[in-house]
């Protein structure tokens, strides 16, 4: 298994403890949740159920009976309610050897729990009445809808209240894990080819698995995202619908955020999407935050007020920028798009997202891994007297230093000229005046290639971190 060291450590502990455990596994679609549990517990799973998307109670019960019949020869249509189903499951579980851990794996649980089915009540009863009183069970519930698992299982106020003993929220691979993933598959990629893939596909294992050795990134992306039968051309159509009920609101927010580099405030999102304020908006934004599709950023030196929301899913951004507007495929489409101004703008946006998702690696490259920091950005609107200004990334440090970070993605080394050097100097001074900070302020560049060496770089750039420094 590539990466996932911390998660595997947690799972090993569950096998060792002298009591039964209740594990909740969350994470966005295609991130590898099922693979993690199936692979790690390959010799320990005694019962495994996967919910059926959009199926009714009868179909879910039939599926349950079918899986259980593999163990004790049940009739497929034996159950008409979950009470009988769980009684039969308990009967089977009591027959198992108690000397080794036994894993009960309920995958895609939100799909299993149909309205008024009482599934969760009987699951809670099975845990409270039997499993928790034994020492040899690990009950694993899993689902891509993190908000659903959080609300219905982790933060349940009823029979499952405080019953979870371990939580794993599985994140996409970071760049280092993605590099190890490709090396495991014997891909020979340059660092910059690796980053090109990452900026489009993110660290989603399922997406990365679709690549082929010997293909250039241009050919691979065209095949996957633009061919009429490309595996990722229509992935978006089910990405949010598989996770959320009434996904129209979720998709509306994702769409407006995909088209802004600097993010949007609550009021700006509502204005652009027409989603009703209050419950509908709050539920949707909470779903997207908990599932990791968006992130919230608090502007520098503020608390909750003025929070900025940004899209945090590489594929969704790429879909709205390139796949959706170019649905009618023509040969060589992606090579043409990749030479456009739109591509250059998107590259900068996506590289900025990459940097925000690798803050720990950037801090390590700066030599401040152990220093407490606050991460933010700043956008000051202009007026008739002076221009506005924006700072991509601010690292506010507890050692009395602030790094004002410029994030640049270019095909070759970025070159600072006299005019831009002046802008950087003025922007730094305006930041100090606007914030009234007493800390030392460093202008810091994060780039895909090292900055071109000249007098202006030496004058205005305190430190330059390039890809090689934080992968």
N, C-alpha and C positions, 0 to 999 in steps of 0.2 A: 504494500500500500504506500502510495506517494504522500508525503506530508502527514498531516493530521496527528502529529505526535501528542499534543496535549489531549486531544479527544481519545486517543488510544490509551493514554495513561488513565483517564477517568474510567474507561471501560474495564481495564485490568483491575482497578480497585473494586469494581462491582463484583467481579468474579471472586475476589479474595474475601470480602467481608462476610461475616458469619450471620447474615440476615438477608431477607429478601429486599430487593430494591425496585424502585419505580422511576424509570428514566423517561424524560421527554426530549425528543430530538426535533429541532426546528431548523429552518433554513429555506431559502428560496428554491423554486423549481429548478431541477437539473444540477443542483450543487453537489450531489453525491451522498445524500442522507441514507438512502436505501443501501447503496453500495457499502457504506461504512459499517452498517449493522450486519448485513448479510455476510460480508467478508470477515469481520472480526469475530462474529459469533457463529461462524459456519458450522461448527461441530456442536453447538449448544442449543440451537433453536428447536423447540419441541412443538411449537404451533406458530403458524405464520398466516396472517390475513392481510390482503390488500383491498382497500375500498374501491368500489366501482364508481367512476365519475358519472353524475347525473342519473344514477339508478335509484329505484324506489325501494321501500322497505322489503318487499317480497324478494327482489333480486339480491339485496344485501344478505338476507337470511339464507337464501339458497347458496350463495357464494360461501358463507360461513359454514354451512352444512357440508358443502363439497370439500372444503379444506379439512374439516374435522373428520370427514369420512375416510380421508387418506390415512388416518390414524386408527380409527375403530369401526369402519364399515357402516356408516350411517346412510340412511336414505337421503337423497338430495333435497327433497321437499319436506323433511321431517319437522321443521320449525315454522311456527306462525307468529312467534313473538320472541323477544330477546331474553325473557326470563327462562324459557325452556332451553334456549341456545346456551346460555351461560351455565345452567345446571348440568347440561351434557358436557360442556367444556371442563367444569370442575370435576365431574366423574372421571374424565380422561386424565386430568392432571394428577388426581389422587393415586392413580395407578402407576405413576412414574417413579423411578428410582430416586431416592432422596440424597444419594451420596455425592452427586455432582449438580452444578448449577443448570437450571433449565430456563431458557429464554422464550417468552411469549411476545411475539412481535406483531403489533397492530399498525400497519403502514397505511398512509393516506387516510388517517382516522376521520378528518372532517367530511370525507365522502361517505363514510359508513353511517354517520349519525344523521339520519333523516329526521324531518320534523315530527315531533310527538312520538318518536320510536322508543324513548326511555332507555336507549343504549347506555348512556353515561351513568344513569342510576344503577343499572345492573353491573356495569364495569366497576363502579365504586364499591358495590356490595361484594363482588368477587375479591377485590383487593382487601377491603376491611374485614370481611368475614373469614377469608381463607389464606390468600397469598401472603399478606403481611404477617400472619401468625406462623408461617413456615420460615425456613432459612435458606431455601435452595432455589428460589425463583427470581428472575429479573423480568419485570413487565416493562416493555418498551412501546411507547406510543410515538408516532411520527406523523408529520404533516408539513406540507409546504406553506400552508397559511399560518404563519407565525402568530398573527393576531388572534386567530381562532384558538390555537393551542394554548396561548397565554391566557385568554379569557376563560375558556371552557375547562381547561385542565390545571394549568399552573396556578391561576388566581381564582379557582372555583370557590364559591362560598358555601357549597353544599357538601356532598359526601366525599368529594376529592380534596377538600380544603386541607392544605399543608401535607398532602400525602406524597408529593413528588420528592424524591431523595436526590436526584441529580438532573441537571439540564445541560444539554449540548445544543448550542446555536451554531450551526455549521456555516462558515463563511466561504465565499469563493477563494480559490488559490490566490496567494499573493504572487509577485513576480518571481521570487526565489523558488516557490513551490511549482510554479508554471515551468520554469527553467528545468527543474528536476523531473517534472512530468515528461517533457519533451526528450530529455536525455534518456529517460527510461525507455521511451519508444524509439530510441536511436535516431532522433531527428538531428540533423546538423544545421543549426540555426545560428546566425549572428545575433548579437544582442539587440541590434536595431530591428531585425526581422521579428524577433520575439516580442518586442514592444509594439510593433505594428499589429500583430495578432491580438495582443492583450488589449489594445485600445479599441478594438472592434468587438472581440468576443468576451473580454473580461477574463476572470479566472474560473469560468464555469467548465468543469471537467467534461460534461457531455458535448459542449460545443467544441472543445479542444480535441476531443476524440475523433471528430469528423475530418480532421486534416490528414493529408497523405504525405508520406516521405517523398522527396524529390520534386514536389510542387513549389513553385514560387508563391509568395503571399498574394500576388495579383491574381494568379490563376485560381488559387484555393478560395479566395473570397468571392470571386465571380461565380465559381461552381456552387458554393454553399448558399450565397445570399441573393444571386440574381438569375441563375438558371431557373426555368419554370418548375423543375422538380427539385430544386435546391433544398436541403434539409432545414435551412434557417430562413428561407424566404418567407414562409408562412408561420414560423415559430411564434411570432408576436400575437397571432390571432388567438392563441390559446394560453398565452403566458399569464395574463391577468384573470381571464375568465376561469381558469382552473383553480385559482386561489381565492377569489372573492365573489360573493353574491352581488348582483347588480354592479358589475365591473365597469359600467359606462363611466361612472364618476372617477374611478381610479385611472382609467385610460385617458380621460379628459385632462386630469392633472399632469400625468406623465407627458402628454402631448405638449402642453404649454411649457413645461419645464425643459423639454428636449430642445426647445427653440430659444433658450436664453442661456448665455454663458455665465452671467453673474447671479442667476437665481432670482426668485420672486418672493415677496412678502405674502402674508395671508390675504390681505386685501387685494393684492395684484392677482393672485391665483383665482380668487372668487370672481373678480371682475372679468377675467379672461375665460373662465370656464362656465360661468353662470350657475355654478353649484350653489344650492341654498346654504345660507349660513346656519350655524348651530349644529344640530345633530348630523345631518347628511355630510357636511364638510368635515366636522370633527372626526367622525367615524372613518371616513375615507383617508384623511391625512394620517390618522393613527395607524390604520392598516398598512399604509405604504412605508411609514417610518419603522414599524416593528418588523416588517418583512425585509427591510434593508434596501428598498428600491429608491428611497429618497433619504437625504440627510438634512438636518437643520444646522445652521450656523448662526451664532449670535455675533452681531457686529462688534468690533473692538470697543472695549470699555463699557459695554452695555450688559444688562441682564437679559431677561426673557423678551423684553419689548423690542420689536423690530427684527425678530428672527427671520433669517433668509432660508428658503428651501431650495435645494438643488437636487436634480436627478442623479442617482448614483448607480445606474445600470448602463454599462457600455453598449450592450446590444440594443437596448431601447433607444438610446441616442442615435446610434448608427442607423437603426431602422427608420426613424423619422427623418433623418438627414438624407439618406440615400436610397434605401430599399423601397419605401412607400412611394416616393415621388418618381421612381423609375421602375414601375411594375411591369412595363412591356419590354421584355428582354430583347436586346440585340447583341450580336457577337462583338466582344471586345468592350462592352459597356463599362466595366469597372476600370479598365486601364484609362479610358477617357475621363471618367469621373475623378479618378485619382490625380489627374493633372489640372483639375479645376481650382478656382479660387475658393469655392465652397469647401473643398477638401482641406485646403490650407487652414481655413477658419476652424473647421471641425477638429483638425489635428491638434490645434492649440487648446481647444476646449477639452478634448479627450485626454491630452497629456496632463492638463491641470487636474482633472479628476484622478488620474493615475497617481499624481503626487499627493493629493489629499488622502488617498487610500494607503499611502506608504509613509505616513508621518513618522512612525517609529524608526523606519530605515533612514529617513532623512535626518532625524535627530541624531541617530548613531553616527552618520557621516559628518555631522557638525561637531561631534564629540560631546554632545549634551544628552546622551541617552538617559542618564540618571537625574537630570534636572527636571523639576516639575514645570510644565508649560501649559499655556492656554492657546488654543488654535482659533483664529478668527480671520475675517477679511474686513475690508472697509470700502465703502462707496460713498463719496461725497458729491452731491449734485452741484453743478455749476450755477452761476447767476450772471447778471449783466456786468459784474465787476471782475470776476475771475472764473477760470475754467474749473470744472469739477475734476476729480481724480479718483482713481481706484487702485487698491492694492490687492493682488490676487490672494496672498497668504501671509498672515502675520503670526509669528511665533513669539509669544510673550513669555519671557523666561523669569524664573524665580531668582536668577543670579544677576538681576538688574540690567538685563540686556533684552533688546527686541530685534528680531530679524524681520526686516521688510523684504519679502520674497517676490521676485519677478520670475515667472515660469514661462519659458520659451521653448518652442518646438520648431526646429528648422531642418531643412535637408542637409545643410552644412553648418559649420561653426558660425554662431551669431556674432555680428560685428557691431560694436558700439561706436557711433560717430559722435562728433562734437555736439550736435543738436540734441541727441538722445541723452548724452552725458549731462547736459544742462538740465534737461527735463527730470532726470533721476535725482539730481542735486536739489532742485526746487521742490520736487515731490516729497523728499525726505524732510526738508525744512518745513513744508506745509503740514506734514504729519505731526511733527514735533509741536508746532504752534497750535494745531487743531486739538490734539490730545492733551497738551500740556505735560507730557511725560518727562520725567527726570532721568529715565533710564538711557543707557547708551544705545544708539540705534545703528544697526548694520544693514546696508543694502546687500542683499543676498540673491544670487541667481541660481535657479535650478533649471538645467537644460539637458537636452538629449545628447548634444555634442559640447565639449568644452568651448568656452567663449574665446573668440579670436583675440590673441594677445596684442594690445596696443596701449598707448598712453592713457586713453580714456578709460579703458578697463581698469588699469592700475589706479586711476584717480578715484573712481566712484564705486567699484565693486569690492566689498570686503571679503567675500568668499563666493566661489563658484562650485556648485555640486553638479556633476553630470551623472548620467546613468550608471557608468562604471563604479561610481562611488557608493551607490545605495542598492545595488542588486548583488 
